[in-house]
Structures are given as structure tokens and as C-alpha cells.
Amino acid sequence: MGAMLGLPLGLWAVRLTPLPGSPEELRTANRLTVVLCGLAGGLLFAGTVYAMHFSQCQHTPEVQADWFWRIGRIVSHLVLVSLLIVATATDFRDYSIPDAITAAGAIFGLSIAVVSGDVQVIHVWVDWHAEIPGIRGPEIPEWIRLHPHWHGLAWSLAGMAAGAGVTGVVRGLSAWILGREALGLGDVTLMAMIGSFLGWQPVLVAFVLAPIFGMVVGIAIRLLGGKSYLPYGPWLAMGAIAVMWSWRWIWMFETAWSPTSRFAVRRFFSDGIGLAIVGGIAVFGMAALLVLLRFRRGPAAQ
């Protein structure tokens, strides 16, 4: 089923990014795009359903959606996976991520968040510093329960702002470091779209993970394929999917630094210092990757 749905995604990517070349070369490139999108659709759709439904990869103590919207969240994330497949295909083909993908995706992500009021991966704000283990859980603002649809709006908009903001900052930083543009506006809008589906905390984690995928996979592609420049959108997409498939374990990860001190990922998102640390890691990781791989965009990049 996923493979069958992936084939139209490949056709959409082909239509969005017409390539120069002879008819025979175009047929070969277009067929390859369609086949790869079909394979990606089969693998990623099956993986998403398994991770979300059977492994409960997004089940956390503070977010308890009802049965209907748990299914709705799976459907919405399958839409996100579809858009990420197309964005990855166009970025590899033409070093561009058209607004037709990201704008439509952001509108869908925002709309389902508002209409449902119950597809959030994590609430827009959770104070885990108020938790007393065995006595009480984290503090969640009462207005979230009383106004779920307004919360859906705030949660999705915050995700869009965080995704676009951190990518935009690094885009400017990379231009300063490398003396040329290393990230396009398509990367900024892609992260805004991802944030509209996942919220601001997961989109920041996805941004932190993206350089890891870029360094591991990107270096291998450059060594094997000899490409002189690579797009960055695919690594952002991989970071988003990794977060989607492992959010419960990322959010709830906790370990003891000492008998009296514990480290918990979720506590970083409850105070300004923690957010500064997460932001610093994201910016430093991206900057290190850009220096290492010297990413650059093609002349048609958006």
C-alpha cells in the first residue's frame, strides 16, 4: 500500500522539478525518481504505522489523546511523511524545495491541529520542574485543557516559528562562515512545515539530529558518488522522521549524573537555560557540518 502511494509522490516530484537533458536521459531520471519514491513510501509508511500504533512511539505521560485522534495523528504524520518524500526527491533532483510542498503542508498541519485540538505530539508548554516523582506529575497550564482548539493553533504556530527561526538563524550564520549561501529558503520553509505537524520541541530535536545524518550519510554519498555539493533538506527530513519514530524515548530519557542530580531531556524544554543549550547544540552542529562538508546549493535553489 505504501509503495503504491509512493509512486504518485514520485510523479509529483517529477512535475515540480523538470530537468534539462535529452528525452532518453529525462525518462531514465524520472523513472528512477518514481521508483525510489515508491520504495521510500513503502518503507516509511509501514515504519510510521508500526512505530506509532504498535510501538506507541509517541505515548508520553502528559499527552493522552482519545482513540479517534490517535488514529488521526497517525494519518496526519503519514501526510507529513509523504511531503518529506517529495521534498527530498526535489532537493536531490534540482536542489530546490518548492513552496507547493511546504506551503500546502504547513496549511494542512496547522489546520488539523486547530480542527482536532488533540493531535499534538507534546503540549506547547509543560513544566517538568514542577514534578515530584511519586507525588505529582508535571504542571500543564489549565487553559490547554479548557481550550484545546486554541491550544492546537498555538502549538502548531510555535512549531512553525521554531522550525523556521532556528533554520533561518543558521542560514545566516552559514553564509557568514562559508562566504556563500549554504542553505536555501526551501530549507527554512521545510522546517516550518515540519514544525506545524510536530510542535516546537520535536522540531528543535529534529534540527539537532539532522547534522548527524548529514555527516554519516552525506560523507558516504560524496565518497561514493563524487558529488561536489549536496542538498540539506533530506537530512532535515531524516531528522524529522527519526523524532517521529522515537519521540517517547527521546522525551522520557533520563539518567543520573550523581546520587543527587539527574539529567532528563524533557527538563531542558522547561527553562530558558535548557533552551539555550539545545539551541547552541543545534547551531554548533550545523556549523560544524557545513565547515566539514562545504554544503552549497545549486543556482536554482530556493
N, C-alpha and C positions, 0 to 999 in steps of 0.2 A: 504494500500500500504506500509506504513512504517513498519507495523508488518511483512508483507511478506518479506520485505528486511532485517528485523532484524533477521529472522531465519537463513539465511546463515551466518550472522555475528556470531551467537552463534556456528554454526558448525565450523567456522574458529577458534574461541576461544578454542573449544574443541580439535581441531587438534594441536594447538600451545602448549597446556598445558595438555599432558596426565598425568593422576593421578594414583597413586598406589591404590590397593584395589581389592576386588572381582569383578567378572563380573557384579553381580547384583548391587553392590554399584556404580560401574562406570556408568552403564546405568542410574541409578537414578540421579547421579550428572550431567551427560552430558545432560539428558533431561531437568533438571532444568535450566542449563545454557542456552540451546537453547530457552526455553520458556521465560525466563527472558529477554534475548536479543531481542526476538521478541516483547515483551511488551514494552521494552525500545525504540526499533526502532519506534514502532507505535506512542508513546507519543512524543518522541524527534523530529522525523521528522515532525510531524504535528505542534508541537510547534515552530520549527525553521521556517517553511514556513509561518506560521501565523505571527510570530513576525517580520520577515524580509520583507514580502511582504505587509501585511495588516496593521501592526502597524508601519512600517517604523522605526524599532528599531535602525537602523544604519545610518539614514539620519542625516547628520550634515552639517552646512553651507559651510565648506571648501572642502567637498568631494561630488562631483556631477557626479556620473558615468552615462554613457548613458544607455538606456533601455536594450540593449543586455547584457552588463556586470553587470547590476544589477541582472539580472537572473543568469548570470554566477557566481556571488558572492554567491547567494543562493545555487547553485549546489555545489560549492566548499565547502561551510560550511556544507552541508549535507554529503559530503565526510568526513570532519573533525568529525562530529557527529558520523558517522559510525566507524571511527577509535577509537574514545573515548569510544564507547560502547565495542568494542573488548578489548581495553586496560584495561578497568575497569573489564571486565569479567576475563581476565587472571590474573590480580592482585589479585582479590578475590580468584581465584581458586588456584594459585600457587605462589603468592607473587612475580610475575615477570611481566615485560612488555617487550616482545620480540622485538628485533630490526626489525623483519619482519614487525611490525606495525609502529614503529616510523620512521625508515629509509625510508620506502616506502611513508609514509605520508609526511615527510619533503621534499622529492623529488617532490611529487605532488604539495604541497603547493608552493614551490619555482618555479616550472615550470609554473603553471598557473599565478603566479604573474608576471613573466617575459613575457610570451606569450601575456597576456591580457594587461598589463600595466594599468589596470583600475579596479582591484578587491579589492583594499586596503580599509580597514576599516577607516584608518586615514593616512594621509601622513607621511612620515618618519620624517619630521620636519615642524612644524607650530609655528610661533611666535605670540602668542596671546597677548603678552605685547605691540605689535605694534597697537593693535586695539584701535580705538576711537569710542565708541558707537554713532551710528547715522551719522558718517562721513566716516569711513573706517573700513574694516574688518581686520582679522589677516594677517600677512605677510607670504606668501608662496614663497619659493625660485623659481625663474623663470625656473631653469633647470628642475624642476619636470614637468612643462607643456611641455617643449620642448623635453624632453627625457623620455617619460612615461615608456618605457620598462626597461631602466636603473634604473629608479626610482623603478619599481617593484622588480628588483633584490636587490637594496639597502634596500628597505622596508622589504622584506622577510628575507634577511640575518640579518638585525638588529633585527628583531623579534626572529630569531633563537638564535642569540648571547645573547640577553637579557634573554630569557627563560632559556637557558642552564646556563648562567652565574649566575643569582640570585639563581637558584636551586643548582648549584654546590657550591656556597659560603655557603648556608645554610646546605648543606650536610656535608661540613667540620666542620661547627660550631656545628651541632647536634652531630657529632662524639666526639667533644671535650666536650660538655655539658653532654652527657649521657655515655660517655666512651665506646660506641659501635656504629656501623653504624645504623642509623635510616632511612635514605633514600638511595635507590639504584640508580645505574646508569640509570636504566629504568625510574626513575622519571626525571632525568636530560634530557634524550633524549625525553621523553614525552613533556616536556615544550619547548624544541627546536622545536619539531614538531608543537605544538600549536602556537608558535611564527611565524613559517613560514606562517601560514594561517592568523594570526590576526595582526602581527606587534608588535613592542616593547612596545608601550604604553598600548594596551589592555592586553598583556601577563603579564605585571607587575601588572595591576589591578587584573587580574585573580589570580595571586600568592598571592596578599593581601587578596582576598576573600576566598581562599582555607582553611586557618585555621578556619574561621568561620564555614564553612560546616563541617570540621573535628571535631570541638568541639561539635557542635549541634548533628550531625548525628552519629559521632564516639562514643561519650559517650553513646548515646542511644543503639547502637549496642552492646557495651561492657556490658551494664547493662542487656540487654535482652538476649543476646546470650552468654555472659560469655567468649568471645574471649580474649585470653591473649595478642594478638598483632593484629594489623590492618595495611593494606597497606595504603599508602598515595596517590597513583595515582588516585583513584576515587574522592578524594576531589579536586585535581588539575583539573580533568575533569569537575567537577561540577562548579568550579570557571570559567573555560573557557566558558561553556555554559551560565552561568549567565551573563558574559560580552557580549557574542554574542547577547543575548536576550534583553539587556538593555543598550547597548553602548551609544545611543543617549542621554539618560537621565543621565548616569554617566558623559559623556564628557561635557555636557552642564550645569551640575548642578552648580548653583551659588546662593550665599546668602550674605546678608550684615552683616559684623561684627560690623560696626558702620556707622554713616552717611557719613563718608569719606573713608571707607575701605570695600572692598568686597572680598569674598572668591569664587574662581572658580577652579574646579578640573583641567580644561584644562591648566590653567596657571602654574600648578606645573610641567608640562612637557616642559616648555619653558625656564627653567633656572636651573643651577646646584643645587641651594639650594632646589628647589622644588623636583628635582630628588633624592637628598639625603634624604629628608623627606619621600618620597614614598618608597625608598629602606629601610630606617630604620624601617618603619612600617611593611614592608614585612618580614624582618629578625626577628624583635621582635615578631611579631605574630606567625611565625613559631616556634621560640624557645620556646615561652610560651606554644604552643600546644604540642610540644614534651615533655616538662617537665611535663605537666598535664597528658597526656595520655600514656607517655612512649612508643611511637610507636617503633616497631622494625620489622625487616624483617626476613622472613624465610631463611633457609640455601640455598635455591635455588634462592634467589633474585638476580636480575641483577643490 
